[in-house]
Amino acid sequence: MGRGHVTVQRVQLFGLDFVGDATIEQVAQHVLDADGDGVSAAGWRTMVTPNVDHLVRYAQHPAERAVAIDAELVLPDGAPIIWASRLLGSRLPRRLTGSDFFSAWWQQVCARGLPVVIVASSDELAARLNAQHPHAEYIVPPIFQATDAAAIAALAAQIHDAVGRLRPAAVVVGLAMNKGHELERVVRSAAPPEGTAPWFMLLGASAEFHVGLQRRAPGWVQRSGLEWCYRLVSHPRRLAKRYLVDDIAFVPLVWREWRHTRHRTRSAAS
């Protein structure tokens, strides 16, 4: 990957331009080395890491989908997305998870002492990250609902203030996806300081996995694509409805994508 430029293959699937042939280390290096070329008019660079939960929500919430469509880097986090890509003939070679990305990127951020802003889900997470990188800025918002416009605006104001003072390389949001997407929309409504192009990265619980506040599945489970099963067993009350009921909507998404791909192939042939 060239310095400051995305040179990896993009694979279009479900209306999103997923990163295709890069490793997680290459993605992390790109983010660390990226300059301001190709930045959106808003001046921000965005990364999202969709899994099946996200794709199902995108189909129901156009505003969240718009964030992913506009993102500079879209990492295929969920194993079912990889499986679907093979079925649909738009092969994605591997998962690129937010958790793996954060660990690879954060180690370099700490080593270089780069200024970053972390929106942490708890004081404990902020404290553990601060022990590794005391020069970053940590924001721990109070508990709020994604529909609480005042709370979102207040948090966005804190982020803008921190970005103005630190001129950070990135803002990492470690909140639930519905809150993160709404926050992204509000934050990006105002441009960052002139001459800066910070990343706005929606990484959910990735930092919690990194510091050990949540436990990831064993490596062999991750490689088999069954990490979601491990999480379901670990948190059945919280995840059962999401994984076993809500995410069934992924099946018709794959069906519609297959029909769209087939129609496109026939049109090209004719």
C-alpha positions as a Markdown table, in Angstrom:
| # | Residue | x | y | z |
|---|---|---|---|---|
| 1 | Met | 0.0 | 0.0 | 0.0 |
| 2 | Gly | 1.4 | 3.4 | -0.9 |
| 3 | Arg | 1.9 | 6.0 | 1.7 |
| 4 | Gly | -1.2 | 8.1 | 2.2 |
| 5 | His | -3.2 | 6.3 | -0.6 |
| 6 | Val | -5.5 | 3.4 | -0.7 |
| 7 | Thr | -4.1 | 1.1 | -3.4 |
| 8 | Val | -6.0 | -2.1 | -2.4 |
| 9 | Gln | -8.7 | -3.7 | -4.4 |
| 10 | Arg | -12.2 | -2.7 | -3.5 |
| 11 | Val | -15.0 | -5.3 | -3.6 |
| 12 | Gln | -18.5 | -3.9 | -4.0 |
| 13 | Leu | -21.0 | -5.9 | -2.0 |
| 14 | Phe | -24.4 | -5.0 | -0.5 |
| 15 | Gly | -23.8 | -1.5 | -2.0 |
| 16 | Leu | -20.6 | -0.9 | 0.0 |
| 17 | Asp | -17.0 | -0.8 | -1.2 |
| 18 | Phe | -15.3 | -3.3 | 1.1 |
| 19 | Val | -11.5 | -3.4 | 1.4 |
| 20 | Gly | -10.6 | -6.6 | -0.5 |
| 21 | Asp | -7.0 | -7.8 | -0.6 |
| 22 | Ala | -5.3 | -6.1 | 2.2 |
| 23 | Thr | -4.1 | -7.6 | 5.5 |
| 24 | Ile | -5.1 | -5.9 | 8.8 |
| 25 | Glu | -1.5 | -4.8 | 9.2 |
| 26 | Gln | -1.6 | -3.0 | 5.9 |
| 27 | Val | -4.9 | -1.3 | 6.7 |
| 28 | Ala | -3.4 | -0.1 | 10.0 |
| 29 | Gln | -0.3 | 1.2 | 8.3 |
| 30 | His | -2.4 | 3.0 | 5.7 |
| 31 | Val | -4.4 | 4.8 | 8.4 |
| 32 | Leu | -1.2 | 5.7 | 10.2 |
| 33 | Asp | 0.5 | 7.1 | 7.1 |
| 34 | Ala | -2.5 | 8.6 | 5.3 |
| 35 | Asp | -2.3 | 12.3 | 4.3 |
| 36 | Gly | -5.1 | 14.6 | 3.3 |
| 37 | Asp | -5.4 | 13.5 | -0.3 |
| 38 | Gly | -8.9 | 12.3 | -1.3 |
| 39 | Val | -10.6 | 13.5 | 1.9 |
| 40 | Ser | -14.3 | 14.3 | 1.7 |
| 41 | Ala | -15.5 | 17.9 | 1.6 |
| 42 | Ala | -16.2 | 17.7 | 5.3 |
| 43 | Gly | -12.5 | 17.2 | 6.0 |
| 44 | Trp | -13.0 | 13.9 | 7.8 |
| 45 | Arg | -11.9 | 10.4 | 6.9 |
| 46 | Thr | -14.2 | 7.6 | 8.1 |
| 47 | Met | -13.8 | 3.9 | 8.8 |
| 48 | Val | -16.6 | 1.5 | 9.5 |
| 49 | Thr | -16.3 | -2.3 | 10.2 |
| 50 | Pro | -19.7 | -3.8 | 9.2 |
| 51 | Asn | -20.8 | -7.2 | 10.4 |
| 52 | Val | -24.2 | -8.9 | 9.8 |
| 53 | Asp | -25.8 | -6.7 | 12.5 |
| 54 | His | -24.7 | -3.6 | 10.7 |
| 55 | Leu | -25.9 | -4.7 | 7.3 |
| 56 | Val | -29.4 | -5.6 | 8.7 |
| 57 | Arg | -29.6 | -2.2 | 10.4 |
| 58 | Tyr | -28.4 | -0.4 | 7.2 |
| 59 | Ala | -31.4 | -1.9 | 5.4 |
| 60 | Gln | -33.7 | -0.4 | 8.0 |
| 61 | His | -31.9 | 2.9 | 8.7 |
| 62 | Pro | -30.8 | 4.9 | 5.6 |
| 63 | Ala | -28.9 | 7.5 | 7.7 |
| 64 | Glu | -26.6 | 4.8 | 9.1 |
| 65 | Arg | -26.2 | 3.2 | 5.7 |
| 66 | Ala | -25.2 | 6.6 | 4.3 |
| 67 | Val | -22.3 | 6.7 | 6.8 |
| 68 | Ala | -21.0 | 3.4 | 5.5 |
| 69 | Ile | -21.4 | 4.3 | 1.9 |
| 70 | Asp | -19.4 | 7.5 | 2.4 |
| 71 | Ala | -16.7 | 5.8 | 4.4 |
| 72 | Glu | -13.2 | 5.7 | 3.0 |
| 73 | Leu | -12.4 | 2.3 | 4.5 |
| 74 | Val | -15.1 | -0.4 | 4.9 |
| 75 | Leu | -13.7 | -3.5 | 6.6 |
| 76 | Pro | -15.6 | -6.8 | 6.3 |
| 77 | Asp | -15.9 | -7.7 | 10.0 |
| 78 | Gly | -18.4 | -10.6 | 9.9 |
| 79 | Ala | -17.7 | -14.1 | 8.7 |
| 80 | Pro | -21.1 | -14.5 | 7.1 |
| 81 | Ile | -20.2 | -11.5 | 4.9 |
| 82 | Ile | -17.1 | -13.5 | 3.7 |
| 83 | Trp | -19.3 | -16.6 | 3.1 |
| 84 | Ala | -21.8 | -14.5 | 1.2 |
| 85 | Ser | -19.1 | -12.9 | -1.0 |
| 86 | Arg | -18.1 | -16.4 | -2.2 |
| 87 | Leu | -21.7 | -17.4 | -3.0 |
| 88 | Leu | -22.2 | -14.1 | -4.9 |
| 89 | Gly | -19.0 | -14.3 | -6.9 |
| 90 | Ser | -17.5 | -11.1 | -5.3 |
| 91 | Arg | -14.9 | -12.9 | -3.2 |
| 92 | Leu | -13.6 | -11.2 | -0.1 |
| 93 | Pro | -10.4 | -13.1 | 0.9 |
| 94 | Arg | -10.6 | -12.7 | 4.6 |
| 95 | Arg | -12.2 | -11.0 | 7.6 |
| 96 | Leu | -10.8 | -7.7 | 8.6 |
| 97 | Thr | -12.1 | -7.2 | 12.1 |
| 98 | Gly | -12.3 | -3.9 | 14.1 |
| 99 | Ser | -10.8 | -5.7 | 17.1 |
| 100 | Asp | -7.7 | -6.9 | 15.1 |
| 101 | Phe | -7.4 | -3.4 | 13.5 |
| 102 | Phe | -7.5 | -1.6 | 16.8 |
| 103 | Ser | -4.8 | -3.7 | 18.3 |
| 104 | Ala | -2.5 | -3.4 | 15.3 |
| 105 | Trp | -3.1 | 0.4 | 15.0 |
| 106 | Trp | -3.1 | 1.2 | 18.8 |
| 107 | Gln | 0.3 | -0.4 | 19.3 |
| 108 | Gln | 1.8 | 1.9 | 16.7 |
| 109 | Val | -0.1 | 4.9 | 18.1 |
| 110 | Cys | 1.4 | 4.3 | 21.6 |
| 111 | Ala | 4.9 | 3.7 | 20.2 |
| 112 | Arg | 4.8 | 6.9 | 18.2 |
| 113 | Gly | 3.0 | 9.0 | 20.9 |
| 114 | Leu | 0.4 | 10.1 | 18.3 |
| 115 | Pro | -2.3 | 12.5 | 19.5 |
| 116 | Val | -5.7 | 10.7 | 19.3 |
| 117 | Val | -9.1 | 11.1 | 20.9 |
| 118 | Ile | -10.9 | 8.1 | 22.4 |
| 119 | Val | -14.6 | 8.1 | 23.1 |
| 120 | Ala | -14.6 | 5.3 | 25.7 |
| 121 | Ser | -17.6 | 3.3 | 26.9 |
| 122 | Ser | -16.5 | 3.4 | 30.6 |
| 123 | Asp | -14.1 | 4.9 | 33.0 |
| 124 | Glu | -12.4 | 1.6 | 33.4 |
| 125 | Leu | -11.7 | 1.3 | 29.7 |
| 126 | Ala | -10.3 | 4.9 | 29.6 |
| 127 | Ala | -8.1 | 4.1 | 32.6 |
| 128 | Arg | -6.6 | 1.0 | 31.0 |
| 129 | Leu | -6.0 | 2.7 | 27.7 |
| 130 | Asn | -4.5 | 5.7 | 29.5 |
| 131 | Ala | -2.0 | 3.4 | 31.2 |
| 132 | Gln | -0.8 | 2.5 | 27.7 |
| 133 | His | -1.0 | 6.0 | 26.1 |
| 134 | Pro | -1.2 | 8.8 | 28.7 |
| 135 | His | -1.0 | 11.5 | 26.1 |
| 136 | Ala | -4.2 | 10.7 | 24.3 |
| 137 | Glu | -7.5 | 12.4 | 25.3 |
| 138 | Tyr | -10.3 | 10.2 | 26.7 |
| 139 | Ile | -13.9 | 11.2 | 26.7 |
| 140 | Val | -16.4 | 9.1 | 28.7 |
| 141 | Pro | -19.9 | 10.2 | 28.0 |
| 142 | Pro | -22.8 | 9.6 | 30.4 |
| 143 | Ile | -25.2 | 6.8 | 29.4 |
| 144 | Phe | -27.6 | 8.1 | 26.7 |
| 145 | Gln | -30.0 | 6.9 | 24.0 |
| 146 | Ala | -29.2 | 7.2 | 20.3 |
| 147 | Thr | -32.3 | 9.3 | 20.0 |
| 148 | Asp | -31.2 | 11.8 | 22.6 |
| 149 | Ala | -30.2 | 14.7 | 20.3 |
| 150 | Ala | -29.1 | 16.9 | 23.1 |
| 151 | Ala | -26.7 | 14.2 | 24.5 |
| 152 | Ile | -25.3 | 13.6 | 21.0 |
| 153 | Ala | -24.8 | 17.3 | 20.4 |
| 154 | Ala | -23.0 | 17.7 | 23.8 |
| 155 | Leu | -20.7 | 14.8 | 23.0 |
| 156 | Ala | -20.0 | 16.1 | 19.5 |
| 157 | Ala | -19.1 | 19.5 | 21.1 |
| 158 | Gln | -16.6 | 17.7 | 23.4 |
| 159 | Ile | -15.0 | 16.0 | 20.4 |
| 160 | His | -14.8 | 19.2 | 18.4 |
| 161 | Asp | -13.1 | 20.9 | 21.3 |
| 162 | Ala | -10.6 | 18.1 | 21.7 |
| 163 | Val | -9.9 | 18.0 | 18.0 |
| 164 | Gly | -9.3 | 21.8 | 18.0 |
| 165 | Arg | -6.8 | 21.6 | 20.8 |
| 166 | Leu | -5.0 | 18.4 | 19.9 |
| 167 | Arg | -5.3 | 18.2 | 16.1 |
| 168 | Pro | -5.4 | 14.4 | 16.5 |
| 169 | Ala | -4.7 | 11.8 | 13.9 |
| 170 | Ala | -7.9 | 10.0 | 14.8 |
| 171 | Val | -11.1 | 10.0 | 16.8 |
| 172 | Val | -12.0 | 6.5 | 17.9 |
| 173 | Val | -15.6 | 5.9 | 19.0 |
| 174 | Gly | -16.2 | 2.9 | 21.2 |
| 175 | Leu | -20.0 | 3.0 | 21.5 |
| 176 | Ala | -22.8 | 0.9 | 20.2 |
| 177 | Met | -23.3 | 1.2 | 16.4 |
| 178 | Asn | -26.5 | 3.2 | 16.5 |
| 179 | Lys | -25.0 | 5.8 | 18.8 |
| 180 | Gly | -21.8 | 5.8 | 16.8 |
| 181 | His | -23.4 | 6.4 | 13.5 |
| 182 | Glu | -25.6 | 9.2 | 14.8 |
| 183 | Leu | -22.6 | 10.8 | 16.5 |
| 184 | Glu | -20.6 | 10.6 | 13.3 |
| 185 | Arg | -23.3 | 12.4 | 11.4 |
| 186 | Val | -23.3 | 15.3 | 13.9 |
| 187 | Val | -19.6 | 15.5 | 14.3 |
| 188 | Arg | -19.0 | 15.6 | 10.5 |
| 189 | Ser | -21.5 | 18.4 | 10.0 |
| 190 | Ala | -18.7 | 20.7 | 11.1 |
| 191 | Ala | -15.2 | 20.6 | 9.4 |
| 192 | Pro | -12.1 | 19.9 | 11.5 |
| 193 | Pro | -9.4 | 22.6 | 11.9 |
| 194 | Glu | -7.9 | 23.7 | 8.6 |
| 195 | Gly | -5.0 | 21.6 | 7.6 |
| 196 | Thr | -6.1 | 18.5 | 9.4 |
| 197 | Ala | -7.9 | 15.4 | 8.1 |
| 198 | Pro | -8.5 | 13.2 | 11.2 |
| 199 | Trp | -9.9 | 9.7 | 11.0 |
| 200 | Phe | -13.3 | 9.1 | 12.5 |
| 201 | Met | -13.4 | 5.4 | 13.3 |
| 202 | Leu | -16.4 | 3.5 | 14.6 |
| 203 | Leu | -14.9 | 0.5 | 16.3 |
| 204 | Gly | -17.5 | -0.5 | 18.9 |
| 205 | Ala | -16.1 | -2.8 | 21.6 |
| 206 | Ser | -12.7 | -3.3 | 19.9 |
| 207 | Ala | -10.8 | -1.4 | 22.6 |
| 208 | Glu | -12.6 | -3.4 | 25.3 |
| 209 | Phe | -11.3 | -6.6 | 23.7 |
| 210 | His | -7.8 | -5.2 | 23.4 |
| 211 | Val | -7.5 | -4.3 | 27.1 |
| 212 | Gly | -9.3 | -7.5 | 28.3 |
| 213 | Leu | -12.6 | -6.0 | 29.5 |
| 214 | Gln | -14.2 | -8.4 | 27.2 |
| 215 | Arg | -12.8 | -11.8 | 26.1 |
| 216 | Arg | -12.5 | -12.7 | 22.5 |
| 217 | Ala | -13.1 | -16.2 | 21.2 |
| 218 | Pro | -10.0 | -18.5 | 21.0 |
| 219 | Gly | -8.0 | -18.2 | 17.8 |
| 220 | Trp | -9.4 | -21.4 | 16.2 |
| 221 | Val | -12.9 | -20.2 | 16.8 |
| 222 | Gln | -12.2 | -16.9 | 15.1 |
| 223 | Arg | -10.5 | -18.6 | 12.1 |
| 224 | Ser | -13.5 | -21.0 | 11.7 |
| 225 | Gly | -15.9 | -18.0 | 11.4 |
| 226 | Leu | -17.8 | -18.9 | 14.6 |
| 227 | Glu | -16.8 | -16.0 | 16.8 |
| 228 | Trp | -20.5 | -14.9 | 16.8 |
| 229 | Cys | -21.4 | -18.3 | 18.3 |
| 230 | Tyr | -18.8 | -17.8 | 21.1 |
| 231 | Arg | -20.2 | -14.4 | 21.8 |
| 232 | Leu | -23.8 | -15.7 | 21.8 |
| 233 | Val | -22.9 | -18.4 | 24.4 |
| 234 | Ser | -21.0 | -15.8 | 26.5 |
| 235 | His | -23.9 | -13.3 | 26.5 |
| 236 | Pro | -27.1 | -15.2 | 25.6 |
| 237 | Arg | -29.5 | -12.8 | 27.2 |
| 238 | Arg | -28.1 | -9.7 | 25.5 |
| 239 | Leu | -27.4 | -11.3 | 22.0 |
| 240 | Ala | -29.9 | -14.1 | 21.5 |
| 241 | Lys | -32.6 | -11.9 | 19.9 |
| 242 | Arg | -30.1 | -10.0 | 17.8 |
| 243 | Tyr | -28.3 | -13.1 | 16.5 |
| 244 | Leu | -31.2 | -15.6 | 16.3 |
| 245 | Val | -34.1 | -13.3 | 15.3 |
| 246 | Asp | -33.0 | -9.9 | 14.0 |
| 247 | Asp | -30.1 | -11.2 | 11.9 |
| 248 | Ile | -32.3 | -13.7 | 10.0 |
| 249 | Ala | -33.0 | -10.6 | 7.8 |
| 250 | Phe | -29.5 | -11.1 | 6.4 |
| 251 | Val | -30.8 | -14.0 | 4.3 |
| 252 | Pro | -33.2 | -12.0 | 2.2 |
| 253 | Leu | -30.4 | -9.4 | 1.8 |
| 254 | Val | -28.2 | -12.0 | 0.3 |
| 255 | Trp | -31.0 | -13.2 | -1.9 |
| 256 | Arg | -31.6 | -9.7 | -3.2 |
| 257 | Glu | -27.9 | -9.2 | -3.8 |
| 258 | Trp | -27.7 | -12.5 | -5.7 |
| 259 | Arg | -30.7 | -11.4 | -7.9 |
| 260 | His | -29.1 | -8.0 | -8.5 |
| 261 | Thr | -25.7 | -9.6 | -9.4 |
| 262 | Arg | -27.5 | -12.0 | -11.8 |
| 263 | His | -29.4 | -9.2 | -13.5 |
| 264 | Arg | -26.2 | -7.1 | -13.8 |
| 265 | Thr | -24.4 | -10.1 | -15.4 |
| 266 | Arg | -27.2 | -10.7 | -17.9 |
| 267 | Ser | -27.3 | -7.0 | -18.8 |
| 268 | Ala | -23.6 | -6.9 | -19.4 |
| 269 | Ala | -23.8 | -10.0 | -21.6 |
| 270 | Ser | -26.6 | -8.6 | -23.7 |
